[in-house]
Amino acid sequence: MNIKNKNIVLGVTGSIACYKSAMLASLLVQKGANVDVIMTSGAQKFIHPSTFRGITRGNVVTDWFDGNSSLGADHIALSQKDAVVIAPATANTIAKMAHGFSDDPLTCTVLATTGPIIVAPAMETHMYQNFIVQENIQKLKENGMIIVGPEKGYLASGETGVGRMTEPQDILHHLNGILGENGDLSRLRILVTAGGTREKIDAVRILANRSSGKMGHAVATAARDRGAKVTLITAANHLEVPMGVEAIHVESAMEMCEKVKEHASQNDILVMAAAVADWRAQDVRDNKMKKGKQQTWNIEMIRNPDILMEIVNEDIFKVGFAAETEDIIENALQKLVSKKLNLIVANDISGENPTFNSDENEVYIITREKGKKLPLMSKYDVANKILDKIKQMFKK
């Protein structure tokens, strides 16, 4: 994660959404960030500074001359951090930032900041839609600030509409992507596939596999976080697409094959993490097959194309995945050679292995020279190990 060891300023303004700011501060600390908090006078009416002191163990600035903080009067020190996140951002604070006001520690810090600034608005719907607020938000965008949200949902007024602060986890994703824009993979274009394809047999029934798509989505997220331009072709349509990633949704193996062939030539690296069905029904019924009195249903199956075998572009670096129950390395090596891959990642799916639908994975990373088994770790960490190996081997 790009947030680890980064120095983040969290600006908190006077909105009922302040409770989400405490959640955001906690997430940042959990991911290894060093967090300093600046609270406006309005924010302190909703949440006490001790909350943030307890969560972050860092500075919490509440006024210009805060005796509890060594940074109380030093907005320059605060402005030299890796990023500033203002969440929630009220209409008042947005207006002050848009017009260059600097009458409190937060707006003064914003004026002096040269790094990325993320602003997460939160306010009642009609306030947000007011043309003056919209004009001020546009000015912030033109000045290079990143506006995240707001979302549509239940508001403090009791109404439902646009104005709800974006959830802390989503703000975290934005911050990760922004901090990774100049990462070690920033010159690369990476095409990733994810999910288990689904093959229709009639109007309502399908053939599918147990793949959740989480591994492919983790690879796409990790590559984005390291600065790569990522295209994700996914059959896991129940998973949220990582922010900043171009997503192409498919369902069947044939659809995935078509999209991979269409986009492969535009990318440097192909990571084929999807579990693609080997077979499909030769004839798909347009209507639902009724049970009737019959006891059997014979379905003629035909082979789907092997997508990696279809990609003959010699310039693209190809990474395959293999799900094996026995002779893991031997079978994976055979696939690596036959499909002309640069690298293959093998999963042991025998026994009680928790690979499917889990947030963790235990894999072998295999090249023609050697194979290395990784211990059980999060799929995001596995993705970064795979990307480390790709970076080591790839020559552009």
C-alpha positions as CSV (number, residue, x, y, z in Angstrom):
1,M,0.0,0.0,0.0
2,N,1.3,3.4,-0.9
3,I,-0.1,4.9,2.3
4,K,2.4,3.0,4.5
5,N,4.9,5.4,6.1
6,K,3.3,8.4,4.3
7,N,2.7,11.6,6.2
8,I,-1.0,12.6,5.8
9,V,-2.8,15.7,7.0
10,L,-6.5,15.0,7.7
11,G,-8.6,18.2,7.7
12,V,-11.9,17.9,9.5
13,T,-14.6,20.6,9.2
14,G,-18.0,21.2,10.9
15,S,-20.3,18.6,9.5
16,I,-22.2,15.8,11.2
17,A,-20.1,13.5,8.9
18,C,-17.2,14.1,11.3
19,Y,-17.8,10.6,12.7
20,K,-16.6,9.2,9.4
21,S,-13.4,11.2,9.7
22,A,-12.6,9.3,12.9
23,M,-13.1,6.1,10.9
24,L,-10.9,7.4,8.1
25,A,-8.2,8.4,10.6
26,S,-8.3,4.8,12.0
27,L,-8.0,3.3,8.5
28,L,-5.0,5.5,7.7
29,V,-3.2,4.5,10.9
30,Q,-4.0,0.8,10.3
31,K,-2.4,1.1,6.8
32,G,0.8,2.5,8.4
33,A,0.4,6.2,7.7
34,N,1.5,9.0,10.0
35,V,-1.5,11.2,10.5
36,D,-1.7,14.8,11.8
37,V,-5.2,16.3,12.1
38,I,-6.4,19.9,11.7
39,M,-9.9,20.6,13.1
40,T,-11.9,23.7,12.4
41,S,-13.9,25.3,15.3
42,G,-17.1,23.9,13.7
43,A,-15.7,20.4,13.7
44,Q,-15.0,20.6,17.4
45,K,-18.7,21.1,18.0
46,F,-19.3,17.6,16.6
47,I,-16.4,15.6,17.8
48,H,-13.7,16.2,20.5
49,P,-10.0,16.5,19.6
50,S,-9.2,13.8,22.1
51,T,-10.8,11.3,19.7
52,F,-8.3,11.9,17.0
53,R,-5.4,12.1,19.5
54,G,-6.3,8.7,20.7
55,I,-6.7,7.2,17.2
56,T,-3.6,8.8,15.5
57,R,-1.2,9.4,18.4
58,G,-0.2,12.4,16.3
59,N,-0.7,16.1,16.4
60,V,-4.3,17.4,16.5
61,V,-4.3,21.2,15.7
62,T,-7.4,23.1,16.8
63,D,-6.3,26.7,16.6
64,W,-3.3,28.9,15.7
65,F,-1.7,28.7,19.1
66,D,-2.6,25.2,20.3
67,G,-0.6,24.4,23.5
68,N,-1.2,20.7,23.0
69,S,0.6,20.6,19.6
70,S,4.0,21.6,18.5
71,L,2.5,22.4,15.1
72,G,-0.2,24.8,16.3
73,A,1.2,27.9,14.6
74,D,3.3,26.1,12.0
75,H,1.1,25.7,8.9
76,I,4.3,25.4,6.8
77,A,5.3,22.2,8.6
78,L,1.9,20.8,8.0
79,S,1.9,21.7,4.4
80,Q,5.0,19.7,3.7
81,K,3.3,16.4,4.1
82,D,2.7,13.8,1.4
83,A,-1.0,14.6,1.0
84,V,-3.8,16.6,2.6
85,V,-7.3,15.0,2.9
86,I,-10.2,17.2,3.9
87,A,-13.1,15.0,4.9
88,P,-15.8,16.2,5.5
89,A,-15.5,19.5,3.6
90,T,-18.4,21.9,4.3
91,A,-19.7,24.5,1.8
92,N,-18.1,27.2,4.0
93,T,-14.6,25.6,3.9
94,I,-14.9,24.9,0.2
95,A,-15.8,28.6,-0.4
96,K,-12.8,29.8,1.6
97,M,-10.4,27.5,-0.2
98,A,-11.8,28.5,-3.6
99,H,-11.2,32.2,-2.9
100,G,-7.9,31.9,-1.1
101,F,-9.0,32.8,2.4
102,S,-6.6,31.7,5.2
103,D,-8.3,32.6,8.5
104,D,-7.6,29.3,10.3
105,P,-4.9,26.6,10.4
106,L,-6.6,24.4,7.8
107,T,-7.1,27.0,5.0
108,C,-3.6,28.4,5.7
109,T,-2.2,24.9,5.3
110,V,-4.1,24.4,2.1
111,L,-2.6,27.6,0.6
112,A,0.9,26.5,1.4
113,T,0.5,22.9,0.2
114,T,2.2,21.8,-3.0
115,G,1.3,18.2,-2.8
116,P,-2.1,16.5,-3.6
117,I,-5.2,17.7,-1.9
118,I,-8.3,15.5,-1.7
119,V,-11.6,17.2,-0.8
120,A,-14.7,15.1,0.2
121,P,-17.7,17.4,0.3
122,A,-20.6,16.7,2.7
123,M,-23.7,18.9,3.0
124,E,-27.5,18.9,2.4
125,T,-28.5,18.3,-1.2
126,H,-29.9,21.8,-2.0
127,M,-26.7,23.4,-0.6
128,Y,-24.5,21.1,-2.7
129,Q,-26.6,21.8,-5.8
130,N,-26.5,25.6,-5.3
131,F,-24.7,27.2,-8.3
132,I,-22.3,29.1,-6.0
133,V,-21.2,25.9,-4.3
134,Q,-20.8,24.2,-7.7
135,E,-18.8,27.1,-9.0
136,N,-16.5,26.9,-6.0
137,I,-16.0,23.2,-6.4
138,Q,-15.2,23.8,-10.1
139,K,-12.5,26.3,-9.0
140,L,-11.0,23.7,-6.7
141,K,-10.8,21.3,-9.5
142,E,-9.2,23.8,-11.8
143,N,-6.6,24.5,-9.1
144,G,-5.7,20.8,-9.2
145,M,-7.6,19.5,-6.1
146,I,-9.2,16.1,-6.3
147,I,-12.9,16.1,-5.5
148,V,-14.2,12.8,-4.1
149,G,-18.0,12.5,-3.9
150,P,-20.4,13.4,-2.5
151,E,-22.6,10.3,-2.7
152,K,-26.4,9.9,-2.8
153,G,-27.9,8.5,0.4
154,Y,-29.6,9.2,3.7
155,L,-28.7,12.7,5.1
156,A,-28.9,14.3,8.5
157,S,-31.9,16.3,7.4
158,G,-33.9,13.1,7.2
159,E,-34.0,13.3,3.4
160,T,-32.3,11.2,0.8
161,G,-30.2,12.9,-1.8
162,V,-26.8,13.8,-3.0
163,G,-24.5,15.3,-0.3
164,R,-23.5,12.3,1.8
165,M,-19.7,12.1,2.4
166,T,-18.0,9.4,0.5
167,E,-17.2,6.3,2.7
168,P,-13.7,6.3,4.3
169,Q,-12.7,3.1,2.5
170,D,-13.4,4.7,-0.9
171,I,-11.4,7.9,0.1
172,L,-8.6,5.6,1.1
173,H,-8.7,4.0,-2.4
174,H,-8.5,7.4,-4.0
175,L,-5.6,8.4,-1.8
176,N,-3.7,5.2,-2.6
177,G,-4.1,5.7,-6.4
178,I,-3.0,9.3,-6.2
179,L,0.1,8.6,-4.1
180,G,1.0,5.8,-6.5
181,E,0.8,7.8,-9.7
182,N,4.5,8.1,-10.0
183,G,5.2,4.6,-8.7
184,D,7.7,2.1,-9.9
185,L,5.3,0.7,-12.6
186,S,4.1,4.2,-13.9
187,R,5.4,3.6,-17.4
188,L,3.6,0.3,-17.9
189,R,0.2,-0.6,-19.3
190,I,-1.1,-3.8,-17.8
191,L,-4.1,-5.8,-18.9
192,V,-5.7,-8.0,-16.2
193,T,-8.4,-10.6,-16.4
194,A,-10.5,-11.6,-13.4
195,G,-13.4,-13.8,-12.3
196,G,-14.9,-17.1,-13.4
197,T,-16.7,-17.0,-16.7
198,R,-20.3,-18.1,-16.9
199,E,-21.6,-20.2,-19.8
200,K,-25.3,-20.2,-20.6
201,I,-27.2,-23.4,-21.2
202,D,-30.7,-22.0,-21.4
203,A,-32.5,-18.7,-20.7
204,V,-31.9,-18.9,-16.9
205,R,-29.2,-21.6,-16.2
206,I,-25.5,-21.3,-16.5
207,L,-22.3,-23.4,-16.1
208,A,-19.8,-21.7,-13.8
209,N,-16.8,-22.3,-11.5
210,R,-15.9,-21.3,-8.0
211,S,-13.6,-18.4,-8.8
212,S,-14.5,-15.2,-7.0
213,G,-12.4,-12.8,-9.1
214,K,-10.7,-11.4,-6.0
215,M,-7.2,-12.3,-7.1
216,G,-7.5,-10.5,-10.5
217,H,-9.1,-7.5,-8.8
218,A,-6.2,-7.5,-6.3
219,V,-3.6,-7.5,-9.1
220,A,-5.5,-4.6,-10.8
221,T,-5.6,-2.6,-7.6
222,A,-1.9,-3.3,-6.7
223,A,-0.8,-2.3,-10.3
224,R,-2.8,0.9,-10.1
225,D,-1.3,1.7,-6.7
226,R,2.1,1.4,-8.2
227,G,1.3,3.8,-11.1
228,A,0.5,1.5,-13.9
229,K,-2.2,2.2,-16.4
230,V,-4.6,-0.7,-15.8
231,T,-7.4,-2.2,-17.9
232,L,-9.4,-4.9,-16.1
233,I,-11.5,-7.4,-18.1
234,T,-13.7,-8.9,-15.4
235,A,-16.4,-11.6,-15.2
236,A,-16.7,-10.9,-11.5
237,N,-19.4,-8.4,-11.9
238,H,-20.4,-8.6,-8.2
239,L,-17.0,-7.0,-7.2
240,E,-16.5,-3.3,-7.1
241,V,-14.1,-2.1,-9.8
242,P,-10.9,-0.4,-8.3
243,M,-11.0,3.3,-8.7
244,G,-8.8,4.6,-11.5
245,V,-9.0,1.3,-13.3
246,E,-10.6,1.0,-16.7
247,A,-13.1,-1.9,-16.5
248,I,-14.6,-4.0,-19.2
249,H,-17.4,-6.4,-18.0
250,V,-17.9,-9.7,-19.7
251,E,-19.7,-12.9,-18.9
252,S,-18.6,-15.8,-21.1
253,A,-15.3,-17.2,-22.2
254,M,-15.9,-16.1,-25.8
255,E,-16.6,-12.6,-24.7
256,M,-13.5,-12.5,-22.6
257,C,-11.4,-13.9,-25.4
258,E,-12.7,-11.3,-27.8
259,K,-11.9,-8.4,-25.4
260,V,-8.4,-9.7,-24.5
261,K,-7.5,-10.0,-28.2
262,E,-8.8,-6.5,-28.8
263,H,-6.8,-4.9,-26.0
264,A,-3.6,-7.0,-25.8
265,S,-1.8,-5.1,-28.5
266,Q,-2.3,-1.8,-26.5
267,N,-0.6,-3.2,-23.3
268,D,2.8,-4.2,-22.2
269,I,1.8,-7.0,-19.8
270,L,-1.1,-9.4,-19.7
271,V,-2.0,-11.0,-16.3
272,M,-4.5,-13.7,-17.0
273,A,-5.9,-14.3,-13.5
274,A,-9.4,-15.2,-14.7
275,A,-10.7,-18.8,-14.3
276,V,-12.0,-19.3,-17.9
277,A,-14.4,-22.1,-18.6
278,D,-12.8,-24.8,-20.8
279,W,-16.2,-25.8,-22.2
280,R,-19.5,-24.3,-23.3
281,A,-22.8,-25.7,-24.5
282,Q,-22.9,-26.3,-28.2
283,D,-26.6,-25.3,-28.4
284,V,-28.0,-22.7,-25.9
285,R,-31.7,-22.8,-25.5
286,D,-33.5,-19.5,-26.0
287,N,-36.2,-20.5,-23.5
288,K,-36.1,-22.2,-20.0
289,M,-35.7,-26.0,-20.1
290,K,-38.7,-27.5,-18.4
291,K,-38.3,-30.4,-16.1
292,G,-41.3,-32.3,-17.4
293,K,-41.1,-36.0,-16.8
294,Q,-37.6,-36.5,-18.1
295,Q,-34.9,-37.8,-15.7
296,T,-31.8,-36.7,-17.7
297,W,-30.7,-33.8,-19.8
298,N,-27.8,-34.4,-22.1
299,I,-25.9,-31.3,-23.1
300,E,-23.3,-31.4,-25.9
301,M,-20.2,-29.4,-24.9
302,I,-17.6,-27.9,-27.1
303,R,-14.2,-26.5,-26.2
304,N,-13.6,-22.8,-25.6
305,P,-10.5,-21.3,-27.0
306,D,-7.4,-21.1,-24.7
307,I,-7.1,-17.3,-24.5
308,L,-3.4,-17.2,-23.7
309,M,-2.7,-19.5,-26.7
310,E,-4.7,-17.0,-28.9
311,I,-2.3,-14.1,-27.9
312,V,0.6,-14.5,-30.3
313,N,2.0,-11.0,-29.9
314,E,5.7,-11.6,-29.1
315,D,6.1,-8.2,-27.5
316,I,3.6,-8.7,-24.7
317,F,4.8,-10.2,-21.3
318,K,2.3,-13.0,-20.5
319,V,1.5,-14.2,-17.0
320,G,-0.8,-17.2,-16.6
321,F,-2.5,-18.7,-13.6
322,A,-2.9,-22.5,-12.9
323,A,-5.3,-24.1,-10.4
324,E,-3.9,-27.5,-9.6
325,T,-4.7,-30.4,-7.3
326,E,-1.5,-32.4,-7.8
327,D,2.0,-32.2,-9.2
328,I,1.7,-28.4,-8.8
329,I,5.0,-27.2,-10.2
330,E,5.3,-29.9,-12.9
331,N,1.8,-29.2,-14.3
332,A,2.3,-25.4,-14.1
333,L,5.7,-25.6,-15.9
334,Q,4.1,-27.6,-18.7
335,K,1.5,-24.9,-19.2
336,L,4.2,-22.2,-19.0
337,V,6.0,-23.8,-21.9
338,S,3.0,-24.8,-24.0
339,K,1.4,-21.4,-23.8
340,K,4.7,-19.5,-24.2
341,L,4.3,-17.6,-20.9
342,N,7.0,-15.6,-19.2
343,L,5.6,-16.4,-15.8
344,I,3.0,-18.6,-14.2
345,V,1.3,-18.5,-10.8
346,A,0.0,-21.8,-9.5
347,N,-2.6,-22.3,-6.8
348,D,-2.9,-25.6,-4.9
349,I,-6.7,-26.1,-4.7
350,S,-6.6,-29.6,-3.2
351,G,-8.1,-30.4,0.2
352,E,-9.1,-27.6,2.4
353,N,-7.1,-24.9,0.6
354,P,-9.1,-21.6,1.1
355,T,-8.2,-20.0,-2.2
356,F,-11.8,-19.7,-3.6
357,N,-13.7,-16.6,-2.3
358,S,-11.0,-15.9,0.2
359,D,-9.1,-12.7,0.8
360,E,-5.9,-14.7,1.2
361,N,-3.9,-16.9,-1.1
362,E,-1.0,-19.3,-1.1
363,V,0.7,-19.6,-4.4
364,Y,3.8,-20.7,-6.3
365,I,5.5,-18.1,-8.6
366,I,7.2,-20.1,-11.4
367,T,9.5,-19.2,-14.2
368,R,11.4,-21.5,-16.6
369,E,14.4,-21.3,-14.2
370,K,12.8,-21.9,-10.8
371,G,9.7,-21.9,-8.7
372,K,9.1,-20.2,-5.4
373,K,6.3,-20.9,-2.9
374,L,4.9,-17.9,-1.1
375,P,3.4,-18.3,2.4
376,L,-0.3,-17.6,3.0
377,M,-0.9,-13.8,2.7
378,S,-3.5,-11.4,1.5
379,K,-4.3,-11.5,-2.2
380,Y,-3.2,-7.8,-2.4
381,D,0.2,-8.8,-1.0
382,V,0.4,-11.8,-3.4
383,A,-0.4,-9.4,-6.2
384,N,2.5,-7.2,-5.2
385,K,4.8,-10.2,-5.1
386,I,3.8,-11.1,-8.6
387,L,4.3,-7.5,-9.8
388,D,7.7,-7.5,-8.2
389,K,8.7,-10.5,-10.2
390,I,7.2,-9.0,-13.4
391,K,9.2,-5.8,-12.8
392,Q,12.4,-7.9,-12.3
393,M,11.9,-9.8,-15.6
394,F,10.2,-7.3,-17.8
395,K,12.4,-5.4,-20.3
396,K,10.8,-2.5,-22.1
